[in-house]
Amino acid sequence: MKLLVSALEPSSNLHLKEVLKHSNNVELLGIFDKELGSPLYDISEMAIIGVVDAIKKLRWFFKVADEMVELAKDADKILLMDSSGFNLPLAKKLKTAYPQKEIIYYILPQIWASRPKRAIKLEKYCDRLLGILPFEVDYYDSKAEYIGHPLLDEIHIDKKKKEKNTIAFMPGSRKSEITKLLPIFKEVRKKLSNKKAILIIPKSFSDEKIKNLYGDVSEFEVEKETHPALAKSEFAFICSGTATLEAALIGTPFTLSYIAKKIDFFIGTKLLGITQVGLANIILTHYNNTTLHKELLQEEVTVENLLKEYHETDRSIFAKKAEELRAYLGHGSSEGVAGVIGA
């Protein structure tokens, strides 16, 4: 079968790769990682940095969407993944052009955090809505279903292989995150000089990019494979993001650190009413009104506070809450998504 895919994010393509392991005779059309086939555009061409870059490329994105609609005429089904800024308008174009073609949306936008009215559009223009968080399906009327969480398919580690006195540092993947957090992490590392320190860096980063972004990292052991590095660490300092949920599912205690632009923090907390940043905490709060880890935000991100978290975090409570989180998510999603696609 021919499947039109719109998967713009690296994480979406990791999830797509897992889905394809359970699929047979599927030909991909559209936008995805070139490792998975011959895309109309590789995901690297779709990346944008900041609002200015997005505005500059706006006309081009409209052109790409029209090309996707044209390409869809040869597709049996359509799979949209994450990236609602592009995929939601695309869904409208596709459903208008091909009202009989099934449109599946996998990795739903976080309407539970902001802009809940997107649920109306998603139900109008899509036929199947596949959620990866059990609670998010409650924000929809009828078409949403919990399909499982992809990380439960992708994490393959031995939890018993933790190395005592080994600490992981994950200062994020964006330049703004790294430049704000890494200097503080380096100071923490000096204070814990008797420990083995792992600096986890995105595998896509070149040596030149690492040198420019990170500077001197000689005090760390650099790793690019996130899951094995977290699995052998007895504690981690992590920037906000998917990595916090990965650490939780792997069972590595951690504390979250995040320093946003002041205007972004104001908008998020005061206007949008966001009270939690960590995905693991958000999930557990919806499940049983508890949390898994400490969140240090803005001025709270200090060397002293990070060291306090390392020394005072109760590992046994963390392990218990992490198991509750895993049990709530239940199972992976890849096989289920392949079944929905019917491949």
Summary of the structure (lengths in Angstrom):
residues: 343
radius of gyration: 20.7
end to end distance: 7.0
largest distance: 63.3
contacts: 1084
relative contact order: 0.12
helix: 50%
strand: 16%
